[in-house]
Amino acid sequence: MIPITPPHSDTPPTETIVARIRTNAAAHPEQVALVCGDTSVTWGAFDRRINRIANLLLAKGLRKGDNIAVISANSIAYAELFMGILRAGGCVTPLSSMASPDALQKMLTDCGAKAIFVAQQYLDLVSGFIRDLPLDRYAIDFEHADFAAYDTALAGAADSDPMVAIEMSDAFNLIYSSGTTGTPKGILHNHWMRAAQMDRVTPNGYDDNARTLISTPLYSNTTIVAFLPTLFGGSTVYLMPKFDARAYLEIVQREQITHTMLVPVQYKRIMDVPDFDTFDLSSMRVKFSTSAPLRADVKQDVLARFPGRLLEYYGLTEGGGVTVLAADEFPTKLHTVGKLAPGNDIRLIDTSGKEVAQGEVGEICGRGPTMMAGYFGRDDLTAEYIWRDAQGQIYFRSGDMGYFDEDGFLILSDRKKDMIISGGLNIYANDLELVLLQDEDVTDAAVIGVPSEAWGETPLGLVVCRAGVTRTADEILAQANMHLGKSQRLSNIEIRDTLPRSTIGKILKKDLRAPYWDKETS
């Protein structure tokens, strides 16, 4: 592994999450730790289940650092498995339900998983290959001849704490990208990285009887960065197996939720619930947003109608530089993703690797207390991801383009790979998307580069319109191009019923581009 050393901190983490979970369970065993639907689990029962999972894995020969895979919707069992694997000294490998069977097989082979825990709704994704892999198989919520029953297996394991010694340098989790083709890329985090993130527990009130509602999947880093602080703080996690905007509001009102992590598409759907203003959301203290930029107009709506603070995080699953926008404190900076978080540094570089001047657009390279250990088994990929400054310090290249304004707030331009080069000029898709979304008839938009004989590639707008709209694509195109510079203008507009998104709300531009570029190579 390439040694990646985070910046020096005056207050480095000293307690692992595993140790704190143990302490919390002993301190208030009767307090509720987890809620999912009509089922709740106290901290004491949670702790005993964690022990059973750890002892089951250890009895099966788990060694420290072994990868244990899970594919499931959010559930109490998933939360228990997450902590039980860690308590045994294993590395949690949460698999994306968005991945294809072929990609999942590659991930499991790549990481050499020693066991996999599968929920019934995802059995079809693994059933075609799982018997060919040398790993233990457990059925979380179903019966199958090829799988051991989860509850039966746990019933035979001791509920005493195995007290496996966990070091900060030990592997914590391995998160794979959710792509459907190509070589899997596993992002390895260690206990130091996750423990360093717990510096946000007290400032954000996770340790003050928080009730955190989680509606994004537990395989996503977006979810994990809200899930872990809540448990570290000794509070209560509410899990939604599947997001529904109205059901979300009902839970907030009924359970008096205080904290939540949402992605931008969820905020939009929640704010668009017709009777949103009839719900009592006064219990909400802090709302977080990450995974993609939250549109300024949506932020304004959230600030106006949804109680509590709004904090937007910009960062990468790999870690590195993090920025935070306290939207309620800086209402004139809603077009940005905030300022550097304490202990973080971001540099902007050009295509030759040199830093750009103040105010210029460059690729975002970040360094901070929370940095991955590297891409699992792929020092070559890790090396490609690194940029070093003049002192040789490691920064992670984000692939995002952006610039800092005069007040030090970071403004994102686009993903580097989503930037369109037309006639030798750089066109940032995000700029065009913002113009399209200003159209009152457009509810969702994506801009991609498509082949052009004249220009190499040219920007194409894909839009979703509100119900009942009778305007044509040409009319929407004409209005948008009135507000764009000559070199930015869209070549065409296509109206779609929906745009494909990942389970954490990111538009799948690779999928949108493929049909146009595949024609060129066929």
Secondary structure, 3 states (H helix, E strand, C coil): CCCCCCCCCCCCCCCCHHHHHHHHHHHCCCCEEEEECCEEEEHHHHHHHHHHHHHHHHHCCCCCCCEEEEECCCCHHHHHHHHHHHHCCCEEEECCCCCCHHHHHHHHHHHCCCEEEECHHHHHHHCCCHHHCCCEEEECCCCCCCCEEHHHHHHCCCCCCCCCCCCCCCEEEEEECCCCCCCCCEEEEEHHHHHHHHHHCCCCCCCCCCEEEECCCCCCHHHHHHHHHHHHCCCEEEECCCCCHHHHHHHHHHHCCCEEEECHHHHHHHHCCCCHHHCCCCCCCEEEECCCCCCHHHHHHHHHHCCCEEEEEECCCCECCCEEEECCCCHHHCCCCCEECCCCEEEEECCCCCECCCCCCEEEEEECCCECCEECCCHHHHHHHEEECCCCCEEEEEEEEEEECCCCCEEEEEEHHHCEEECCEEECHHHHHHHHHCCCCEEEEEEEEEEECCCEEEEEEEEEECCCCCCCHHHHHHHHHHCCCHHHCCCEEEECCCCCECCCCCECHHHHHHHHHHHHHC
